[in-house]
């Protein structure tokens, strides 16, 4: 198995999608709460990535 | 506000404890099957959508990790961090067994994203551990 070279950001997005779905299903009861919590986790993952990116940019400049 | 939240959490915990069923065959089978095949612990309890979503997400994450040339850890390397990696990997159950049998994930890491692949594989296993615990909670009636 070789060859898949994702960019850093697309890898982080995929990671956020899969982890958020599992967190939503396992950490809440009821479809509505599960979807809401999954969306919250996704936003936190992606927001964290963007925030960390800006912090690294500021450190470098 | 924090006090009322704490009270509602305590009430929720008490309600969950009251709803919990004694140990049944399903409480053993669901986690075991769920470990071997991600999502299957939910599927055997007729939680079709949740089971399929868990199956797709965990398998996709593991396979993407392998496709990115991620490393699959072995149990007997002797390095502490490798042992932790193995604990994460082995959570994927059948996926880990198949990839070891087919000798996937044993090549040299030659590019930066391969390290992401290694993390994808570990996290897929860890997410499956969470799914297994969730299947157990459903089986004992702690969760619907």
Backbone of each chain as ProteinMPNN parsed JSONL, in Angstrom:
{"seq_chain_A": "XXXXXXXXXXXXXXXXXXXXXXXXXXXXXXXXXXXXXXXXXXXXXXXXXXXXXXXXXXXXX", "coords_chain_A": {"N_chain_A": [[0.856, -1.194, 0.0], [0.873, 1.971, -1.073], [1.615, 5.438, -1.786], [-0.336, 7.526, -1.386], [-0.381, 10.888, -0.994], [-1.297, 13.215, 0.944], [-2.068, 16.702, 1.503], [-0.999, 18.701, 4.331], [-3.167, 20.077, 5.417], [-5.451, 18.862, 4.254], [-5.173, 16.304, 5.264], [-5.548, 16.859, 7.963], [-8.191, 17.741, 7.884], [-9.572, 15.398, 7.081], [-8.958, 13.756, 9.247], [-10.314, 15.207, 11.239], [-12.984, 14.928, 10.398], [-13.481, 12.107, 10.59], [-12.869, 11.537, 13.302], [-14.663, 13.262, 14.588], [-17.173, 12.247, 13.859], [-17.13, 9.74, 15.165], [-16.8, 10.574, 17.842], [-19.181, 12.058, 18.161], [-21.163, 10.051, 17.893], [-20.532, 8.328, 20.007], [-20.346, 9.8, 22.371], [-22.686, 11.111, 22.993], [-26.3, 10.974, 23.469], [-29.148, 10.297, 21.436], [-30.159, 11.397, 18.234], [-30.127, 14.11, 17.45], [-28.554, 15.465, 19.397], [-26.208, 14.06, 19.024], [-25.448, 14.749, 16.412], [-25.107, 17.47, 16.753], [-23.015, 17.573, 18.644], [-21.03, 16.263, 17.211], [-20.64, 18.083, 15.122], [-19.719, 20.23, 16.636], [-17.298, 19.176, 17.638], [-15.936, 18.844, 15.215], [-15.71, 21.507, 14.372], [-14.08, 22.468, 16.433], [-11.751, 20.932, 16.066], [-10.925, 21.751, 13.445], [-10.829, 24.507, 13.787], [-8.853, 24.589, 15.757], [-6.655, 23.661, 14.301], [-6.346, 25.737, 12.417], [-5.896, 27.9, 14.141], [-3.521, 27.028, 15.395], [-1.884, 27.023, 13.17], [-1.745, 29.789, 12.577], [-0.475, 30.663, 14.923], [2.027, 29.424, 14.665], [2.873, 30.731, 12.368], [3.086, 33.349, 13.355], [5.134, 33.001, 15.242], [7.231, 32.408, 13.566], [7.513, 34.795, 12.105]], "CA_chain_A": [[0.0, 0.0, 0.0], [1.72, 3.166, -1.134], [1.363, 6.466, -2.783], [-1.246, 8.622, -1.097], [0.331, 12.011, -0.369], [-2.227, 14.307, 1.226], [-1.464, 17.906, 2.087], [-1.166, 18.75, 5.785], [-4.51, 20.549, 5.755], [-6.467, 17.859, 3.893], [-5.043, 15.217, 6.238], [-6.181, 17.323, 9.206], [-9.642, 17.761, 7.661], [-10.057, 14.018, 7.114], [-8.847, 13.344, 10.653], [-11.389, 15.874, 11.984], [-14.27, 14.33, 10.007], [-13.649, 10.758, 11.147], [-12.876, 11.59, 14.77], [-15.885, 13.941, 15.027], [-18.303, 11.316, 13.711], [-17.053, 8.744, 16.244], [-17.087, 11.274, 19.115], [-20.604, 12.393, 18.204], [-21.96, 8.833, 18.116], [-20.24, 7.626, 21.268], [-20.355, 10.635, 23.578], [-24.006, 11.713, 23.223], [-27.475, 10.145, 23.175], [-30.137, 10.985, 20.604], [-29.568, 11.801, 16.946], [-29.915, 15.556, 17.382], [-27.391, 15.793, 20.227], [-25.019, 13.453, 18.419], [-25.038, 15.574, 15.266], [-24.644, 18.766, 17.273], [-21.708, 17.396, 19.268], [-20.092, 15.949, 16.123], [-20.33, 19.354, 14.449], [-18.902, 21.012, 17.581], [-15.942, 18.601, 17.637], [-15.321, 19.162, 13.924], [-15.347, 22.931, 14.401], [-12.942, 22.625, 17.346], [-10.564, 20.366, 15.401], [-10.488, 22.599, 12.328], [-10.444, 25.795, 14.39], [-7.557, 24.38, 16.425], [-5.623, 23.573, 13.255], [-6.129, 27.078, 11.856], [-5.27, 28.718, 15.197], [-2.124, 26.581, 15.558], [-1.163, 27.497, 11.986], [-1.447, 31.217, 12.745], [0.532, 30.796, 16.005], [3.342, 29.077, 14.095], [3.236, 31.811, 11.439], [3.521, 34.498, 14.174], [6.435, 32.677, 15.835], [8.261, 32.461, 12.508], [7.723, 36.179, 11.646]], "C_chain_A": [[0.887, 1.237, 0.0], [1.048, 4.282, -1.919], [0.488, 7.628, -2.423], [-0.493, 9.723, -0.367], [-0.624, 13.175, -0.199], [-1.455, 15.525, 1.711], [-1.72, 17.877, 3.592], [-2.618, 19.093, 6.144], [-5.578, 19.515, 5.414], [-6.393, 16.657, 4.83], [-5.728, 15.603, 7.552], [-7.7, 17.35, 9.07], [-10.235, 16.363, 7.733], [-10.045, 13.477, 8.543], [-10.02, 13.914, 11.453], [-12.742, 15.244, 11.669], [-14.474, 12.991, 10.713], [-13.749, 10.788, 12.675], [-14.167, 12.226, 15.283], [-17.098, 13.023, 14.938], [-18.307, 10.306, 14.865], [-17.358, 9.399, 17.594], [-18.582, 11.569, 19.246], [-21.452, 11.18, 18.543], [-21.768, 8.302, 19.532], [-20.428, 8.493, 22.513], [-21.708, 11.287, 23.877], [-25.112, 10.708, 22.918], [-28.457, 10.962, 22.349], [-29.496, 11.579, 19.373], [-29.225, 13.286, 16.909], [-28.676, 15.979, 18.169], [-26.099, 15.241, 19.621], [-24.505, 14.294, 17.256], [-24.467, 16.913, 15.734], [-23.245, 18.632, 17.867], [-20.631, 17.051, 18.227], [-19.658, 17.219, 15.398], [-19.441, 20.232, 15.333], [-17.453, 20.51, 17.579], [-15.208, 18.952, 16.335], [-14.849, 20.618, 13.903], [-14.13, 23.158, 15.3], [-11.645, 22.094, 16.724], [-10.029, 21.329, 14.341], [-10.051, 23.969, 12.845], [-9.093, 25.704, 15.071], [-6.407, 24.33, 15.427], [-5.294, 24.96, 12.712], [-5.437, 27.979, 12.885], [-3.802, 28.338, 15.377], [-1.273, 27.045, 14.38], [-0.777, 28.968, 12.104], [-0.404, 31.443, 13.84], [1.93, 30.487, 15.457], [3.826, 30.15, 13.131], [3.784, 33.014, 12.241], [4.898, 34.24, 14.8], [7.539, 32.832, 14.791], [8.555, 33.906, 12.077], [7.976, 37.1, 12.828]], "O_chain_A": [[1.576, 1.508, 0.983], [0.053, 4.077, -2.615], [0.552, 8.657, -3.096], [-0.019, 9.518, 0.75], [-0.751, 14.021, -1.084], [-0.354, 15.414, 2.25], [-2.563, 17.116, 4.068], [-3.214, 18.493, 7.039], [-6.509, 19.308, 6.191], [-7.417, 16.058, 5.156], [-6.402, 14.782, 8.175], [-8.418, 17.024, 10.015], [-11.271, 16.154, 8.364], [-10.993, 12.829, 8.987], [-10.644, 13.206, 12.243], [-13.559, 15.046, 12.569], [-15.502, 12.764, 11.352], [-14.615, 10.138, 13.261], [-14.712, 11.787, 16.296], [-17.949, 13.017, 15.828], [-19.349, 10.045, 15.467], [-18.096, 8.835, 18.401], [-19.175, 11.36, 20.305], [-22.353, 11.26, 19.378], [-22.725, 7.878, 20.179], [-20.648, 7.962, 23.602], [-21.859, 11.945, 24.906], [-24.899, 9.725, 22.208], [-28.584, 12.172, 22.537], [-28.428, 12.188, 19.445], [-28.173, 13.678, 16.404], [-27.852, 16.751, 17.679], [-25.043, 15.87, 19.694], [-23.304, 14.526, 17.12], [-23.484, 17.416, 15.189], [-22.384, 19.478, 17.625], [-19.483, 17.481, 18.337], [-18.479, 17.411, 15.099], [-18.526, 20.894, 14.844], [-16.51, 21.299, 17.525], [-14.03, 19.306, 16.345], [-13.735, 20.917, 13.471], [-13.25, 23.951, 14.966], [-10.587, 22.713, 16.836], [-8.848, 21.676, 14.334], [-9.043, 24.522, 12.405], [-8.28, 26.624, 14.979], [-5.332, 24.877, 15.668], [-4.127, 25.32, 12.563], [-4.515, 28.723, 12.552], [-2.94, 29.208, 15.497], [-0.109, 27.41, 14.543], [0.346, 29.358, 11.786], [0.456, 32.314, 13.706], [2.892, 31.198, 15.748], [5.018, 30.453, 13.069], [4.793, 33.614, 11.871], [5.727, 35.147, 14.881], [8.631, 33.318, 15.086], [9.69, 34.227, 11.725], [8.174, 38.301, 12.644]]}, "seq_chain_B": "XXXXXXXXXXXXXXXXXXXXXXXXXXXXXXXXXXXXXXXXXXXXXXXXXXXXXXXXXXXXXXXXXXXXXXXXXXXXXXXXXXXXXXXXXXXXXXXXXXXXXXXXXXXXXXXXXXXXXXXXXXXXXXXXXXXXXXXXXXXXXXXX", "coords_chain_B": {"N_chain_B": [[-24.659, 28.234, 38.43], [-22.734, 26.374, 37.635], [-23.117, 24.675, 39.734], [-25.745, 23.738, 39.333], [-25.38, 22.41, 36.962], [-23.655, 20.413, 37.81], [-25.402, 19.059, 39.536], [-27.31, 18.122, 37.698], [-25.704, 16.441, 36.221], [-25.073, 14.536, 38.146], [-27.63, 13.502, 38.614], [-28.127, 12.412, 36.114], [-26.173, 10.434, 36.08], [-27.074, 8.791, 38.143], [-29.513, 7.974, 37.059], [-28.581, 6.54, 34.85], [-27.256, 4.471, 36.154], [-29.38, 3.209, 37.39], [-30.754, 2.271, 35.175], [-29.032, 0.39, 34.162], [-28.382, -2.933, 33.131], [-28.06, -6.345, 34.375], [-25.091, -8.37, 33.77], [-25.064, -9.65, 30.553], [-25.155, -12.076, 27.806], [-24.909, -10.597, 25.505], [-23.521, -8.4, 26.442], [-20.982, -9.318, 26.51], [-20.519, -10.341, 23.982], [-20.992, -8.173, 22.173], [-18.906, -6.141, 22.664], [-16.681, -7.746, 22.002], [-17.098, -8.527, 19.315], [-17.282, -6.013, 18.259], [-14.71, -5.055, 18.648], [-13.274, -6.734, 16.953], [-14.408, -6.29, 14.4], [-14.785, -3.112, 13.401], [-17.524, -1.162, 14.521], [-19.269, -3.284, 14.426], [-20.175, -4.104, 16.886], [-22.232, -2.366, 17.431], [-23.877, -2.935, 15.289], [-24.718, -5.606, 15.739], [-26.455, -5.137, 17.736], [-28.521, -3.985, 16.529], [-28.248, -1.281, 15.948], [-28.182, 0.233, 13.38], [-27.477, 2.52, 11.736], [-25.635, 3.959, 13.298], [-23.723, 1.949, 13.66], [-22.885, 1.48, 10.999], [-21.824, 3.99, 10.335], [-19.698, 4.131, 12.171], [-18.212, 1.94, 11.302], [-17.512, 2.716, 8.647], [-16.067, 5.124, 9.137], [-13.914, 4.367, 10.862], [-12.67, 2.234, 9.488], [-12.038, 3.561, 7.087], [-10.27, 5.49, 8.042], [-8.167, 3.908, 8.997], [-7.373, 2.531, 6.648], [-6.666, 4.684, 4.995], [-4.498, 5.584, 6.469], [-2.716, 3.44, 6.06], [-2.44, 3.671, 3.28], [-1.087, 6.045, 3.173], [1.429, 5.296, 3.697], [1.829, 4.727, 6.372], [3.148, 3.544, 9.542], [2.857, 0.292, 10.914], [2.771, -0.816, 14.126], [4.68, -3.281, 15.98], [4.283, -5.824, 18.54], [6.561, -6.495, 20.011], [8.813, -4.788, 20.037], [10.32, -3.497, 21.992], [10.879, -0.819, 22.505], [9.554, 1.886, 24.415], [7.778, 3.868, 23.385], [7.073, 2.631, 21.016], [5.66, 0.494, 22.011], [3.438, 1.793, 23.065], [2.405, 2.757, 20.667], [1.739, 0.322, 19.527], [-0.311, -0.482, 21.264], [-2.28, 1.374, 20.608], [-2.636, 0.725, 17.85], [-3.561, -1.936, 17.976], [-6.117, -1.708, 18.813], [-7.706, -1.544, 16.595], [-8.385, -4.089, 15.96], [-9.528, -6.592, 13.893], [-8.627, -5.331, 11.582], [-6.014, -4.68, 12.243], [-4.928, -7.23, 12.59], [-5.217, -8.32, 10.002], [-3.589, -6.544, 8.535], [-1.111, -7.083, 9.652], [-0.786, -9.774, 8.961], [-0.719, -9.575, 6.172], [1.509, -8.103, 5.978], [1.524, -5.309, 5.828], [2.445, -1.832, 6.192], [5.103, -1.922, 7.055], [7.208, -0.818, 5.787], [9.995, 1.474, 5.096], [9.753, 4.812, 6.303], [9.412, 7.403, 4.07], [8.585, 9.924, 3.394], [7.084, 13.075, 4.542], [4.292, 12.981, 5.058], [3.827, 10.359, 5.616], [4.17, 9.975, 8.295], [1.882, 11.13, 9.276], [0.165, 9.185, 8.386], [0.871, 7.057, 10.073], [-0.127, 8.09, 12.466], [-2.839, 8.243, 11.823], [-3.459, 5.522, 11.707], [-3.0, 4.69, 14.354], [-4.851, 6.325, 15.722], [-7.235, 5.455, 14.582], [-7.417, 2.923, 15.731], [-7.624, 3.668, 18.454], [-10.03, 5.101, 18.4], [-11.692, 2.994, 17.81], [-11.558, 1.591, 20.201], [-13.06, 3.328, 21.815], [-15.519, 3.068, 20.523], [-16.032, 0.409, 21.089], [-16.382, 0.441, 23.878], [-18.68, 2.006, 23.938], [-20.477, 0.286, 22.652], [-20.598, -1.682, 24.582], [-21.796, -0.248, 26.689], [-24.308, 0.174, 25.585], [-25.154, -2.463, 25.459], [-25.413, -3.18, 28.167], [-27.449, -1.585, 28.895], [-26.981, 0.965, 29.743], [-26.884, 2.985, 27.995], [-28.934, 4.139, 25.28]], "CA_chain_B": [[-24.805, 27.552, 37.151], [-21.883, 25.178, 37.698], [-23.722, 23.783, 40.714], [-26.911, 23.078, 38.722], [-24.843, 21.472, 35.966], [-23.145, 19.285, 38.578], [-26.558, 18.299, 40.018], [-27.924, 17.393, 36.58], [-24.781, 15.359, 35.862], [-25.249, 13.497, 39.158], [-28.925, 12.873, 38.352], [-27.941, 11.605, 34.898], [-25.379, 9.26, 36.464], [-27.95, 7.912, 38.922], [-30.487, 7.389, 36.131], [-27.866, 5.54, 34.06], [-26.971, 3.323, 37.017], [-30.632, 2.482, 37.606], [-31.132, 1.612, 33.926], [-28.056, -0.624, 33.792], [-28.845, -4.311, 33.247], [-27.0, -7.267, 34.769], [-24.248, -8.833, 32.662], [-25.728, -10.61, 29.654], [-24.282, -12.585, 26.742], [-24.661, -9.49, 24.578], [-22.52, -7.513, 27.044], [-19.664, -9.898, 26.202], [-20.395, -10.518, 22.519], [-20.939, -6.891, 21.449], [-17.553, -5.555, 22.647], [-15.717, -8.622, 21.315], [-17.329, -8.403, 17.874], [-16.977, -4.617, 17.923], [-13.257, -4.905, 18.551], [-12.788, -7.465, 15.776], [-14.869, -5.555, 13.212], [-15.273, -1.813, 13.891], [-18.942, -0.876, 14.287], [-20.093, -4.494, 14.485], [-20.785, -4.152, 18.214], [-23.493, -1.647, 17.32], [-24.713, -3.618, 14.292], [-25.364, -6.793, 16.33], [-27.525, -4.663, 18.624], [-29.503, -3.339, 15.637], [-28.034, 0.166, 15.793], [-27.65, 0.122, 12.022], [-26.838, 3.743, 11.213], [-24.441, 4.222, 14.111], [-22.736, 0.905, 13.346], [-22.313, 1.701, 9.663], [-20.977, 5.194, 10.385], [-18.452, 3.776, 12.867], [-17.469, 1.051, 10.4], [-16.948, 3.494, 7.532], [-15.074, 6.096, 9.604], [-12.708, 3.73, 11.422], [-11.979, 1.504, 8.417], [-11.465, 4.549, 6.161], [-9.107, 6.126, 8.677], [-7.083, 2.916, 9.043], [-6.898, 2.271, 5.278], [-5.954, 5.896, 4.552], [-3.198, 5.551, 7.154], [-1.852, 2.492, 5.342], [-2.152, 4.229, 1.953], [-0.112, 7.133, 3.338], [2.683, 4.633, 4.106], [1.964, 4.743, 7.823], [3.82, 2.383, 10.138], [2.065, -0.558, 11.811], [3.693, -1.224, 15.186], [4.686, -4.678, 16.41], [4.213, -5.867, 20.013], [7.784, -6.908, 20.691], [9.972, -4.001, 19.607], [11.128, -3.148, 23.16], [10.835, 0.629, 22.74], [8.324, 2.244, 25.132], [6.864, 4.567, 22.476], [6.563, 1.634, 20.067], [4.632, -0.3, 22.716], [2.238, 2.637, 23.084], [1.885, 2.72, 19.298], [1.118, -0.991, 19.341], [-1.582, -0.483, 22.015], [-3.231, 2.099, 19.764], [-2.9, -0.034, 16.618], [-4.275, -3.193, 18.215], [-7.526, -1.374, 19.005], [-8.435, -1.722, 15.337], [-8.831, -5.483, 15.926], [-9.342, -7.368, 12.671], [-7.821, -4.562, 10.621], [-4.611, -4.829, 12.635], [-4.527, -8.617, 12.323], [-5.075, -8.474, 8.547], [-2.428, -5.794, 8.03], [0.104, -7.805, 10.075], [-0.683, -10.999, 8.156], [-0.324, -9.187, 4.814], [2.775, -7.378, 6.106], [1.39, -3.896, 5.487], [2.927, -0.858, 7.166], [6.423, -2.288, 7.574], [8.255, -0.193, 4.976], [10.666, 2.657, 5.637], [9.038, 6.064, 6.074], [10.266, 8.181, 3.162], [8.096, 11.293, 3.215], [6.531, 13.65, 5.777], [2.907, 12.606, 5.338], [3.779, 8.977, 6.122], [4.019, 10.064, 9.754], [0.439, 11.32, 9.487], [-0.438, 7.864, 8.194], [1.081, 6.319, 11.326], [-1.072, 8.627, 13.456], [-4.185, 7.823, 11.407], [-3.637, 4.11, 12.086], [-3.117, 4.625, 15.822], [-6.107, 6.944, 16.168], [-8.334, 4.555, 14.183], [-7.495, 1.908, 16.791], [-8.125, 4.287, 19.694], [-11.46, 5.388, 18.202], [-12.424, 1.727, 17.915], [-11.704, 1.306, 21.642], [-14.2, 4.127, 22.293], [-16.727, 2.447, 19.965], [-16.246, -0.85, 21.828], [-16.953, 0.81, 25.187], [-20.039, 2.461, 23.677], [-21.28, -0.92, 22.385], [-20.803, -2.328, 25.894], [-22.778, 0.54, 27.432], [-25.625, -0.119, 25.003], [-25.512, -3.842, 25.808], [-25.836, -3.275, 29.573], [-28.598, -0.711, 29.086], [-26.584, 2.276, 30.276], [-27.134, 3.948, 26.912], [-29.909, 3.59, 24.327]], "C_chain_B": [[-23.998, 26.25, 37.146], [-22.477, 24.159, 38.642], [-24.909, 23.024, 40.108], [-26.453, 22.072, 37.676], [-24.339, 20.204, 36.659], [-24.283, 18.406, 39.077], [-27.189, 17.49, 38.89], [-27.027, 16.25, 36.132], [-24.922, 14.202, 36.846], [-26.558, 12.746, 38.929], [-28.845, 11.954, 37.139], [-27.204, 10.309, 35.228], [-26.242, 8.262, 37.232], [-28.96, 7.211, 38.024], [-29.839, 6.282, 35.293], [-27.614, 4.285, 34.874], [-28.229, 2.501, 37.244], [-31.044, 1.705, 36.362], [-30.219, 0.447, 33.575], [-28.595, -2.028, 34.084], [-27.718, -5.182, 33.795], [-26.262, -7.785, 33.536], [-24.973, -9.903, 31.844], [-24.72, -11.11, 28.631], [-23.93, -11.461, 25.777], [-23.597, -8.542, 25.111], [-21.103, -8.03, 26.83], [-19.454, -9.931, 24.685], [-20.193, -9.176, 21.807], [-19.547, -6.249, 21.487], [-16.544, -6.409, 21.873], [-15.849, -8.479, 19.801], [-16.963, -6.993, 17.407], [-15.484, -4.357, 17.828], [-12.741, -5.536, 17.254], [-13.162, -6.747, 14.48], [-15.442, -4.224, 13.699], [-16.741, -1.573, 13.53], [-19.848, -2.081, 14.446], [-20.771, -4.654, 15.846], [-22.114, -3.419, 18.24], [-24.44, -2.38, 16.365], [-25.417, -4.834, 14.896], [-26.468, -6.398, 17.318], [-28.562, -3.831, 17.874], [-29.424, -1.815, 15.66], [-27.361, 0.343, 14.435], [-26.879, 1.36, 11.583], [-25.555, 4.041, 11.974], [-23.335, 3.227, 13.78], [-22.065, 1.137, 12.006], [-21.398, 2.924, 9.647], [-19.639, 4.886, 11.067], [-17.575, 2.908, 11.971], [-16.756, 1.855, 9.319], [-15.817, 4.398, 8.033], [-13.787, 5.416, 10.062], [-11.937, 2.976, 10.351], [-11.317, 2.494, 7.451], [-10.209, 5.181, 6.756], [-7.908, 5.166, 8.689], [-6.486, 2.702, 7.644], [-6.153, 3.482, 4.727], [-4.568, 5.963, 5.2], [-2.229, 4.61, 6.457], [-1.459, 3.046, 3.977], [-1.134, 5.368, 2.019], [1.249, 6.604, 3.788], [2.919, 4.707, 5.61], [2.567, 3.448, 8.342], [2.856, 1.615, 11.042], [3.024, -1.147, 12.854], [3.559, -2.701, 15.531], [4.766, -4.721, 17.941], [5.56, -6.026, 20.708], [9.011, -6.085, 20.332], [10.872, -3.584, 20.77], [11.147, -1.673, 23.482], [9.495, 0.997, 23.381], [7.316, 2.909, 24.197], [6.281, 3.612, 21.431], [5.481, 0.784, 20.709], [3.329, 0.493, 22.79], [1.582, 2.67, 21.705], [1.168, 1.407, 19.025], [-0.245, -1.046, 20.038], [-2.652, 0.253, 21.209], [-3.627, 1.284, 18.539], [-3.812, -1.228, 16.862], [-5.763, -2.952, 18.5], [-8.351, -1.59, 17.753], [-8.819, -3.176, 15.092], [-8.483, -6.215, 14.642], [-8.493, -6.643, 11.645], [-6.339, -4.715, 10.93], [-4.11, -6.234, 12.292], [-4.28, -8.816, 10.825], [-3.829, -7.755, 8.04], [-1.115, -6.442, 8.476], [0.317, -9.057, 9.227], [-0.194, -10.663, 6.746], [0.948, -8.34, 4.791], [2.69, -5.93, 5.621], [2.022, -3.03, 6.586], [4.276, -1.187, 7.772], [7.568, -1.635, 6.801], [8.901, 0.987, 5.683], [9.84, 3.902, 5.309], [9.936, 6.985, 5.244], [9.761, 9.587, 2.893], [7.295, 11.738, 4.429], [5.133, 13.14, 6.089], [2.78, 11.155, 5.792], [3.619, 8.974, 7.637], [2.564, 10.341, 10.12], [-0.274, 9.978, 9.356], [-0.317, 7.015, 9.449], [0.084, 6.773, 12.386], [-2.509, 8.248, 13.103], [-4.45, 6.388, 11.875], [-3.83, 3.987, 13.598], [-4.469, 5.169, 16.276], [-7.312, 6.1, 15.744], [-8.514, 3.464, 15.244], [-8.067, 2.474, 18.08], [-9.62, 4.625, 19.584], [-12.275, 4.108, 18.296], [-12.568, 1.295, 19.373], [-12.917, 2.058, 22.204], [-15.513, 3.506, 21.803], [-17.067, 1.154, 20.701], [-16.89, -0.558, 23.185], [-18.403, 1.256, 25.022], [-20.962, 1.27, 23.422], [-21.575, -1.651, 23.689], [-21.867, -1.577, 26.704], [-24.193, 0.32, 26.892], [-26.086, -1.508, 25.454], [-25.981, -3.966, 27.256], [-26.975, -2.308, 29.893], [-28.273, 0.648, 29.663], [-26.854, 3.381, 29.258], [-28.115, 3.319, 25.935], [-29.318, 3.444, 22.944]], "O_chain_B": [[-24.474, 25.194, 36.73], [-22.378, 22.952, 38.421], [-25.066, 21.825, 40.335], [-27.057, 21.011, 37.517], [-24.552, 19.088, 36.187], [-24.183, 17.179, 39.06], [-27.559, 16.331, 39.077], [-27.52, 15.204, 35.709], [-24.897, 13.037, 36.452], [-26.607, 11.521, 39.033], [-29.415, 10.863, 37.131], [-27.55, 9.236, 34.733], [-26.162, 7.054, 37.012], [-29.238, 6.023, 38.189], [-30.441, 5.235, 35.051], [-27.739, 3.171, 34.367], [-28.183, 1.272, 37.289], [-31.611, 0.618, 36.463], [-30.594, -0.403, 32.768], [-29.181, -2.277, 35.137], [-26.548, -4.812, 33.697], [-26.742, -7.657, 32.409], [-25.427, -10.916, 32.375], [-23.582, -10.643, 28.582], [-22.802, -11.377, 25.291], [-22.852, -7.943, 24.334], [-20.137, -7.278, 26.951], [-18.382, -9.603, 24.176], [-19.325, -9.055, 20.942], [-19.044, -5.844, 20.439], [-15.671, -5.884, 21.182], [-14.854, -8.329, 19.091], [-16.416, -6.8, 16.321], [-15.041, -3.536, 17.025], [-11.899, -4.97, 16.557], [-12.338, -6.612, 13.575], [-16.487, -4.212, 14.349], [-17.147, -1.758, 12.383], [-21.062, -1.931, 14.585], [-21.829, -5.277, 15.941], [-23.022, -3.797, 18.98], [-25.647, -2.441, 16.599], [-26.588, -5.074, 14.601], [-27.306, -7.221, 17.687], [-29.353, -3.093, 18.462], [-30.422, -1.136, 15.418], [-26.154, 0.57, 14.341], [-25.748, 1.253, 11.109], [-24.52, 4.337, 11.377], [-22.17, 3.597, 13.637], [-20.848, 1.013, 11.875], [-20.334, 2.906, 9.028], [-18.583, 5.32, 10.606], [-16.363, 3.105, 11.886], [-15.555, 1.698, 9.102], [-14.74, 4.44, 7.438], [-12.693, 5.842, 9.691], [-10.709, 3.052, 10.292], [-10.173, 2.294, 7.044], [-9.213, 5.382, 6.061], [-6.777, 5.572, 8.421], [-5.267, 2.691, 7.472], [-5.126, 3.331, 4.066], [-3.591, 6.349, 4.558], [-1.056, 4.939, 6.281], [-0.309, 2.92, 3.554], [-0.412, 5.626, 1.056], [2.114, 7.372, 4.209], [4.061, 4.746, 6.068], [2.512, 2.406, 7.69], [2.129, 2.212, 11.835], [3.959, -1.874, 12.518], [2.489, -3.296, 15.4], [5.252, -3.78, 18.568], [5.676, -5.715, 21.893], [10.126, -6.606, 20.319], [12.061, -3.34, 20.568], [11.408, -1.3, 24.626], [8.443, 0.508, 22.971], [6.136, 2.561, 24.208], [5.134, 3.768, 21.012], [4.511, 0.397, 20.057], [2.247, -0.063, 22.603], [0.358, 2.618, 21.589], [0.123, 1.38, 18.376], [-1.21, -1.58, 19.491], [-3.797, -0.194, 21.138], [-4.81, 1.163, 18.224], [-4.715, -1.507, 16.074], [-6.57, -3.88, 18.435], [-9.562, -1.796, 17.834], [-9.508, -3.472, 14.116], [-7.312, -6.435, 14.332], [-7.723, -7.27, 10.917], [-5.511, -4.86, 10.03], [-3.008, -6.401, 11.77], [-3.273, -9.399, 10.424], [-3.096, -8.292, 7.211], [-0.114, -6.363, 7.763], [1.438, -9.367, 8.824], [0.642, -11.375, 6.189], [1.406, -7.914, 3.73], [3.653, -5.39, 5.075], [2.118, -3.438, 7.744], [4.566, -0.771, 8.895], [8.741, -1.857, 7.104], [8.428, 1.442, 6.725], [9.304, 4.042, 4.21], [11.056, 7.309, 5.641], [10.441, 10.368, 2.228], [6.876, 10.918, 5.245], [4.811, 12.89, 7.25], [1.731, 10.76, 6.302], [3.0, 8.069, 8.196], [2.068, 9.857, 11.137], [-1.195, 9.672, 10.114], [-1.265, 6.339, 9.849], [-0.48, 5.956, 13.114], [-3.309, 7.962, 13.994], [-5.532, 6.081, 12.375], [-4.714, 3.267, 14.062], [-5.149, 4.561, 17.103], [-8.305, 6.036, 16.47], [-9.641, 3.128, 15.607], [-8.899, 1.838, 18.726], [-10.376, 4.459, 20.541], [-13.402, 4.114, 18.793], [-13.579, 0.701, 19.746], [-13.702, 1.499, 22.97], [-16.488, 3.423, 22.549], [-18.238, 0.839, 20.913], [-17.835, -1.237, 23.588], [-19.255, 0.935, 25.849], [-22.091, 1.24, 23.911], [-22.673, -2.176, 23.879], [-22.731, -2.193, 27.327], [-25.157, 0.286, 27.656], [-27.254, -1.706, 25.787], [-26.86, -4.778, 27.547], [-27.415, -2.224, 31.04], [-29.172, 1.404, 30.033], [-27.028, 4.548, 29.611], [-28.131, 2.099, 25.774], [-30.004, 2.997, 22.024]]}, "name": "protein", "num_of_chains": 2, "seq": "XXXXXXXXXXXXXXXXXXXXXXXXXXXXXXXXXXXXXXXXXXXXXXXXXXXXXXXXXXXXXXXXXXXXXXXXXXXXXXXXXXXXXXXXXXXXXXXXXXXXXXXXXXXXXXXXXXXXXXXXXXXXXXXXXXXXXXXXXXXXXXXXXXXXXXXXXXXXXXXXXXXXXXXXXXXXXXXXXXXXXXXXXXXXXXXXXXXXXXXXXXXXX"}
